[in-house]
Amino acid sequence: QVQLEESGGGLVQAGGSLRLSCAVSGRTLSRYAVGWFRQAPGKEREFVMSLSGSGGRTSYQDFVKGRFTISRDNGKNTVYMQMNNLKPEDTAVYYCAAHRPGPNVTELLKLWVSEDEYEYWGQGTQVTVSS
């Protein structure tokens, strides 16, 4: 059973930075595509960015372009999302998710952006950005 646990959230002023971590246990992280989603108060959960199973391709929403980056350390079985120049509208609970790799090696190049495409989820970590 794959388990994910986020950490690194907190309260930060606008313009500040945070690095979220997602520790994966139960399986080796390599070959799993991973993604970050967020849910702001009163809103539906939305896709933020993702990383392919190969680790070589990323997909992200325009609202994080140039500010957020995603990376992984397979040795530590951990995924990271570096968030810079945070804005009050980034306030949300952030979730990491993992997509189980299929048997076809070409899947390692695919990017997954829909919640339905991820089988494993963390419990979320709160990020609050004050103005």
Solvent accessible surface area in square Angstrom, and as a share of the most:
residue,aa,sasa,rsa
1,Q,152,0.68
2,V,6,0.04
3,Q,117,0.52
4,L,12,0.06
5,E,124,0.56
6,E,16,0.07
7,S,60,0.38
8,G,36,0.35
9,G,29,0.28
10,G,31,0.29
11,L,132,0.66
12,V,25,0.14
13,Q,136,0.61
14,A,50,0.39
15,G,47,0.46
16,G,20,0.20
17,S,55,0.36
18,L,34,0.17
19,R,133,0.49
20,L,0,0.00
21,S,23,0.15
22,C,1,0.01
23,A,50,0.39
24,V,11,0.06
25,S,57,0.37
26,G,49,0.47
27,R,130,0.48
28,T,90,0.52
29,L,0,0.00
30,S,40,0.26
31,R,105,0.38
32,Y,18,0.07
33,A,3,0.02
34,V,2,0.01
35,G,1,0.01
36,W,0,0.00
37,F,2,0.01
38,R,15,0.06
39,Q,69,0.31
40,A,23,0.18
41,P,110,0.69
42,G,92,0.88
43,K,140,0.59
44,E,150,0.67
45,R,68,0.25
46,E,64,0.29
47,F,21,0.09
48,V,0,0.00
49,M,5,0.02
50,S,1,0.00
51,L,7,0.03
52,S,0,0.00
53,G,8,0.08
54,S,59,0.38
55,G,32,0.31
56,G,65,0.63
57,R,114,0.41
58,T,63,0.37
59,S,27,0.18
60,Y,92,0.35
61,Q,62,0.27
62,D,120,0.62
63,F,72,0.30
64,V,0,0.00
65,K,131,0.56
66,G,85,0.82
67,R,21,0.08
68,F,9,0.04
69,T,83,0.48
70,I,15,0.08
71,S,55,0.35
72,R,39,0.14
73,D,50,0.26
74,N,69,0.35
75,G,79,0.76
76,K,140,0.59
77,N,32,0.16
78,T,14,0.08
79,V,1,0.01
80,Y,29,0.11
81,M,0,0.00
82,Q,57,0.25
83,M,0,0.00
84,N,63,0.32
85,N,82,0.42
86,L,1,0.01
87,K,77,0.33
88,P,54,0.34
89,E,117,0.52
90,D,1,0.00
91,T,31,0.18
92,A,1,0.01
93,V,41,0.24
94,Y,0,0.00
95,Y,35,0.13
96,C,1,0.01
97,A,0,0.00
98,A,0,0.00
99,H,20,0.09
100,R,121,0.44
101,P,28,0.18
102,G,17,0.17
103,P,142,0.89
104,N,83,0.42
105,V,103,0.59
106,T,75,0.44
107,E,42,0.19
108,L,29,0.14
109,L,98,0.49
110,K,94,0.40
111,L,44,0.22
112,W,34,0.12
113,V,73,0.42
114,S,44,0.28
115,E,60,0.27
116,D,139,0.72
117,E,59,0.26
118,Y,10,0.04
119,E,74,0.33
120,Y,35,0.13
121,W,64,0.23
122,G,6,0.06
123,Q,162,0.72
124,G,22,0.21
125,T,18,0.10
126,Q,84,0.37
127,V,0,0.00
128,T,47,0.27
129,V,7,0.04
130,S,42,0.27
131,S,131,0.85
